């Protein structure tokens, strides 16, 4: 469980962090050119990860595939390349580390007691582990994106920014990505219901004991941040807002410098609309939108 927590909380975001800090500043033109294709892959990842998670019989594998879906939202937000979506992608990276990290910890705690992660081996354990049930429920709802918890903030900003993105100018991406939120509610709540509720028939489950002080101490800080980000996200987004805005403006300026060496008619269609170029004119100058 410890390795999974580190992997979910830190390592999974190294790639998306690299997209923001390395790929965008160094290759802004290529970044914008490939944005529609990357957005397509992101949406595929969101839906594919959710569908695969729905058929898992192992709780840990279900949480792992949910990570694939959640990281798809991050990629979609990054390649929307507007302040709202990129801010959402950044806060969603933090949110994923909190909610998915907590879920992996919870899976590890129940595995220590039962030495199994199969959903069919549980059922009705909420009666024996009330504190565990509350922690599990909060982490599950945060992962789904319930308003008032951290997961809602990132997904809302990403979908909002993607819907109005000038790079791929296709609202289908945001609409399809929104289906991932619905699918997440399906597989996460279904898993939670089968594990925690129902008749307590298994004799091994009747011997289960609730969380101890050490385990509660591990989960409480994560739960606090889930509520804090969900209720007052500006306390966290304000630290990156100026940097994100500057990064986007700088990237546009770098891309503009390259595009100015090309003729307007040779530019891809997305670039003409993105930079406010009138397609009927033959002027080689490009105008950057101040919006």
N, C-alpha and C positions, 0 to 999 in steps of 0.2 A: 504493500500500500504506500509506503514511503516513497518508493521510486515513482509510482504513478502520480502522486501528489506533486512532486518536483517537476515531473514531465508536463503535467497539465498546467501548473501554475506558472512555470517559467519557460521550459524548452519549446513548447508548442508556439509561443509567441515570438520566438527568435526570427522566424521567417517573415512574419508580418511586420515586425519591427525593422527588419532589414529593408523591406519594401519602402517604408517611410523614410528611413534615415540614410539609405545608400542608393537604392534604385532611382527614386524620384529626384533627388538633387543631382545625381550624376547623369541620368539618362531621361530627362523630362520629355523629350520628343518621342522616344520609343515608348515611354510610360503612357503617354496620351494616345499614341497610335494603337497600342495593344489593349487599351482600356475596354473596348467592347468585348474582346475575346476573353479577357480575364474576368469580366463581369459574368460572361456566360459560364465559365468554369466555376465561378463562385456560386452561382445559382444551382448548377448541377450538384456541387458539393453539399449545399444546404439540403436539397431534396433527397439526394442519394443517401447521405448520412442519416437523415431522419427515417427513411424507409428501411434501411438496414437495421437501425436501432430498434425498430418496431418488432422485428422477428427474433430478437436475441432472447435466449433463455437464461443467460448469465447476467447478473446485475452489473458486474464490472464491465463486461463487453458492451452492454447497453449504454453505460455512461461514457465509455470510450468513443463509441460511434456518435454519440450526441456531440462530442467535442468537434468531430469533423463538420457537423452541421453548423455549430456555433462559429467556428473559424471561417466558414464560408461567408457569414455575415461581415466579419472583419475585412476580408478581402474585397467584398462588394463595396463597403464603405470607403476603403482606401482608394479604389479605382474610380469612385464617383468624383473625387478630387474637388470637393467644395468643403468649406469650413465645417458645416454641420455634419456631413457624413464622415469626414476624417476624425473630427472630435468624437463622434459616436464609435468609430473603429478603435480609437485609443482607449476610451472608457470601457468598451466591450472586452478589450484584452484584459483589463484589470478585473472586470466582472467575471470573466471566464475562469481566471485563476482563483477567485473567491468561491464561486458556486460549484464549479467542477472539482476544485481541490477539496472542498468540504464533502462532496459526494464520494470521492475516492477515500477520504478518511472514514466516512461512515460505513462504506463497504468493507474497509479493513477491520473496523471494530466488530461488525457482525460476523465477519469471517473468523476472527480470533475466537469467537464463542461457538460457532457452529461448524467451522472448517468446510464450508460449502458456500458457493455464491449462486447456486441455481435457484431461480425464482420458485420453482415447484416445491422446493424443500422448506419454504416458509409459509406464512399465512397465520393471521391472528396474533402476531407477536406484539401488537400495540398494547395488548392487555398486560403483558409482562414488562414492557420497556416504554413507559410513557414519556420519559425525557428524551430517549432516543427517537421516539416517534415525532416529537415536536421539532427536534433538530433536523431530522430527515425531511419533514414536511417543508420547513423553511427553505432548505437547500434545493429541494425539488421545485418549489414555486419560484425561487430565484432563477433557476435554470430555465424554466418555462418563459419567464419574462412577465411575471405578475406585476401590475402597477403598484408602486410603493416599495418594490424591491429592486436591487441593482440591475438585474437583467433587462428590465423594461427600458431603462434610460438608454443604454447602448443600442438596442434593437430599434427603438423608436427614432433615434437620431439617424441611424444608418438608413432605415427605410425612407425617412423624410428626405434626407440628402440625396439618396439614390433616385428618388422619384423626380427630383428637379435637376439632376445632373446634366450639364451641358456636354459632357464628353461623349456619352453614348446616346443621349437624347432618346431614350427608349424606356418608357414607363413599365414595359413588360417585365423588366428585370426586378423592379421593386415589387410588382404585383406577385410574381412567382416566388420571390424570396419570402413574402409575407405568408405564403402557405407553409413555410418551414416552422413558423411560430405555432400554427394550428397543429401540425404533425408532432411538434415537441410536446404540446399539451397532451396529445393522445398517448404517446409511448411512455412519457414520464408518469402521468397520473395512473395509467394502466399498471405500470410496474409497481408504483407505490401502493395501489389498492391490493394487488395480489400478495405483496410481501407483508404488509402491515395489518390488513384487515381480513375478515373471513373467520371461519371456525378455527380454534386452536386445537388441532388434532394430533400433530406430531409430538411424540413424547420428548424428543430432544428440545423442541421449542419451549416446552413447559418448564424446562430447567434454566432458561435464559435469565440473566440478571441485567439490570439497567446499567447505564453509563456510570463510571466512577468519576471522582473529582478530577483526575488527570485528563480523562477524555472530554469531560465537559469544558475544562480549561482550554483545550485545543480548539473546540468548536465555537465557543462563545465569542472570541474576537472576530472570527469570520462572519458570524451572524450579525454582530454589531455593524460591521462595515457594509453588509448587504442592505440593512435598513438605512444606514447613513447615506449611502450613495443613492438609494432609491428615493429617499425623502428629500434630500438636499444635494443634488448632484453638482451644483455650482461650486461647492467647496472643493471639488476635485477638477472639474473642467476648466476652472479659471486659470489654473497653472499652465495649461497647454494652449489656451486660446490664442494668445499673441504669437506664439511660436508656430502654430499651425497656419495661421493667416499669413505670416511672413514666408513660411515654406511654400505655400501655394502661389503667392504672388511672385516669389523668386523663380519658381519653376516655370511659371507662365512666361516670365521675362526671358529666361534662358531659351525656352522653346521658341519664343517669338524671334529672338536673334537668329536662330537657325532657319526658321521659316521665311524670314525676310530675304534670304538668299535664293528662295525658290519663287517661281511665278505662281500667282494666285490660282490659276486654272489647274496647276499641277498638284495642288493641295488636296488631301482627302476631304470629303464632304463634312466630316465632323469638325475639322479645323476651321473651315469657313464659318460655320455657325458659332463655334466656340470663341473665335476672335472677332466676331461681328463683321466679317467681310461680306460686302455686297457681291453676290455671284454675277451680277450683270455688268459690273465694272471690270476693267482690265488693269486697274491700278495694282502695283506690286506692293503697296504699303498695307500693313495689317494694323488693325485697331484692337487693343485689348479692352475687354469689357471691364468696367470699374465696379460692376456689381459683385 
